Amino acid sequence: MTMITQQTWPVPRQRDAGPVVRLDGVSKAFGEVTALAEFDLEVHAGEFVCLIGASGCGKSTLLNLLAGLESLTEGRITRATSQPAVMFQDPALMPWLTAARNVELALQLAGVGRADRKTRTNEFLELVRLGGLGDKRPHELSGGMRQRVALARALASASIGAENDGPCLLLMDEPFAALDAITRDVLQQELLRIWRATSPAVLFVTHDVREAVRLGQRVVLLSSRPGRVVQQWSADGVPESALVGQINARLREVIGCHGNGSG
C-alpha cells in the first residue's frame, strides 16, 4: 500500500474533529427558479457523506455554492477550510499536458517549489495506482485512468488546503457516472481505500442509491426542487440491501409527492 508522507499530506488526519462545513438556512434562486430552500447540513472532519435525490433537486448547485462557483441567495455557509477541492463527472484534464503535469499544476499554482511538487505528484499518482504512467497524456489513458488522474489532482489541491487551514473538504459531483459498471465498481473501492488513507471530509453527489450506500457513512436525501434535506441515514452497521430498499422507497415517495403537487 502506498504510504502518504507528511510532505504529501501535511497535517494530522482526525475524524470527528468538528464541522468542516456547515450550511444554515441556505437558499439559491436563479431568477424565478428556486434551486435550494432553507437547506441545513453539516459535514464533519473525515466524514464521507453522500447526497442523493431526483434530477434537478439542487445537488450540483449545492456543490457549486460550497466551491465558491455560485453565490448564495439567503442563509450562511461556514467552512473550516478556505478552499475545497472539486472533482466533476468530466475529468477536465488539460489534453496537452501529461498526467503528471495535470496533477502538478495544482501544486504549482499554490506556489509549491519544483522539486517538492514533483515528489508530491509522484506520490499522488502512486496513491491512485498510476505510478509509472505520469508521462502519458489524457488521450492515451482509459476513462477510468483519466478519472484517477482527476482524483490525484483533487487530492493534491486538498493537501494544500490542509496545509494552510487544517481540515480539508473534497467535493465530488457524480465522478463515476460516465464509466462502465465494472470500472465504476473498481473506482468506488479505490476511492474508499484512498479516503481511509487520507481522511478528507467528502461530500459526494450521486443518482445511484446503491453507490451512495456503498460509499457513504451517511446518506442524505434531498426533496425535489427546491432542494431541502428530507431524511438522513447512517450506513454504519446496516446491511446494504436493506438500506438501499429503505432509501429507494423514500425516494419514490418524495418524487411521487412532487409529481402530485404536494411536495
N, C-alpha and C positions, 0 to 999 in steps of 0.2 A: 504494500500500500504506500502511495506517495505521502511523504511527510510534509506538513505545512510548517515552514520555518517562521521564526519570529520576524524575520525580514519580510517575508511574503505577507503574513497576516499578523500585524504588529501589536495587537492588543490581546489581553486575556479574553477568552470567549466564555461568557457566563450566561446561562439561561435564567429566565425569571428574574432579571435584574430591574424590571420595571418597563413601562411602555416605551417602545422605540417611536411609535406614532400613535396619536390619539385624535379622533375626529369627533367634534361636538356640534350637533345640530347643523351639519353641513348640507347646503343646498347648492345646486348648479343648474342654471337655466341657460338655454340657447334661444334667445328671442322668446317665442311663445311656448317653446317646449321645455318642460322641466325634467331634466335627466335624473337628478337626485334630490331628495327632500328629507330634511330632518334626519340626516344619516349620522349614526353614532357607532363608533368602533374603536377598539384598542388592539394593538399588536405589540406583544412583549418581546424583549430581547431573546433571541434564539428560538422563537416560536415560528412554526410553519402553519399558516392559515390559508385555506382555500376559499375563494368566493365563487359561488355558482348562482345561476338564475337564467331566466329566459333571455333571448336575444333582445337587445335594446333596453335592458334594465339598468344600465349605468355602470357596469363593472369596469369597462375600459376607461370611461370618464373618470371614475374614482382614481384609477392608477395615474391618469394624466394630471389630476389635481395634486396627488402626492409627489409626482415627479417634477412639479412646477411647470408643466406644459400648458396648464389651464389655470385660470384664477377662479376661486370660488365666488358664488353669489351671496351666500349667507353662511354664518357659522364660523368655526375656528378649527384649524389644523395645527396641532402641536407635535413637532418632531424633535427627537433627541439627537438626530443626526442632520447635518446641513444639506446633504445631497444624496438621495438614494440612487442605487444602480438599477437600470431598467433592461429587461430582455423582452423582445417582442416576438410575434409569430414569424415574421420575416427576420432572418439573422442580420440584415442590413450591414453586411460586410463591404468594405471598400474593395472592389474587384481587382484593382491594380496593385494592391498590397498583399503580401504573403500573410498566412495565418498568424505568424509570429508578430509581424508588423501591425496587424489589426489589433492584437491584444496589447502590444507595446504602446500603441498610440494613446490609450487611456492613461498610461503611466507618464508618458512624455508630456501630455497636456497638463498633468498635475505637477510637473517640474521635477520628476524623479530623474536622477543622473543616468547617463547612458549605461554604464556598467551595471548599476543596480537594477535598472529596468529590464535589461536583458536577462539577468539572473531570475528575476521575478517572473518574467514572461515564460521562460523555460519551465519554471516550477508550476505555473498555472496550466500550461499545455500538458505537462505530465499528469497533473491532477485530473484533467478531463480525458485522459488516456489518448492524447495526441502527441506524445513525445516522439521526436524524430520526423514529424510532419510539419514543422513550423515553416519550412521553405515552400510549402505548397500554396498556390493561390486558390481562391474560393471555387473557381470552375473546375479545379482538379479534385475537389472533395465531394463526397456524397452529401445529401441533405442533412442526414444525422450528424455528420462531421462538421458541417457548417454551423449547426446549432451548438455543437460542443465548443467551437471557436467563440461564438457569441456568448456562451456561458463563461468561458475563460475571461473574455473581455469584461463582462459584467462583474465577475469576481475581482478582477484587477481594479476596476473602478471602486468597488465596495471596500477593498483593502485600503485605499487612500482615504475614503470616508471614515473607516475605522481608526486609521492612524491619527486623523485630525479631530475626531469627535467622540470616539468610544464605540458605542453600538452602531451597527450598520443594518441597512434595510435593502432587500433585494425584491424588486417588483417584477413580476413575470406575467405577461399578457398572452395566454394561450400559446406558449412557446413550442409545444409539440403537436399542435392541431393539424399542421400540414404534412405530417410524417405518416408513413405507413404504420400499421398496427404493431408489427414486430419491432421496428426501430423506436416507436413511441414507448413501448414497454421497456426496452433496454434503457432508454434515456431517463425514464421515470426512476428506475433503480439506481442509475448513475447519479441523478440529482439527489436522491436520498443519501447516498454514500457521501457525496461532497458536502451536503448540508450538515451531516453528522460530524464531518471532519472540521468544518469551519464555523458552523453555528451562526450564520446571519439570521436575522428575522426575515421571513419570506412571506410575501403576500402574492398568492398565485391565483390567477383568473382562469377558469375553465368552464366549458359547457358540459363536460363529461363527469357525471356524478361518481362513477367508479374511479376515475382518475383522482378526483378530489378526496375520496375516502382513502385511497391507496397512499396518497402523498401527505395529506394534512393531518396535523394533530387536532385541528379544529376546522369544521366546515361551516361556512356562513351562507345562508340562503337569502337572496335579495328578492324583493317583490318586483312585479312588473312595473314599468315606468309610471311614476317616478320611483326610482330605487330607494328602498328602505330595508333595514335588517328585519327579516320576518322571523327567523329562527336560527339557532346555532346548535351544533352537535360536537361533542368531544369524540374523537375517533380512538382514543386510548382504551384498549382492552375490550373493544366491541367487535364482534365478528363482521368482516367486510360485507358479506352478503346481506346480513340483517340490516346494517346501517344504510347500505345502498337502497334497499327496499323502502326503509322509512323515509329517506330523503326524496326518492323518486315520487312516493305517494304525496308528500307535502308539496313538492314542486308542481305536480299535476293540479293540486288544489289551488295553488297560487295562480297558475296560468288560467285555470277554469274560472276563478273569480274575476280575473281581469277581462276575460272574454265575455262574461255576463254583465260587465259594467259595475260590479260590486267590489272591485279590488283596487 
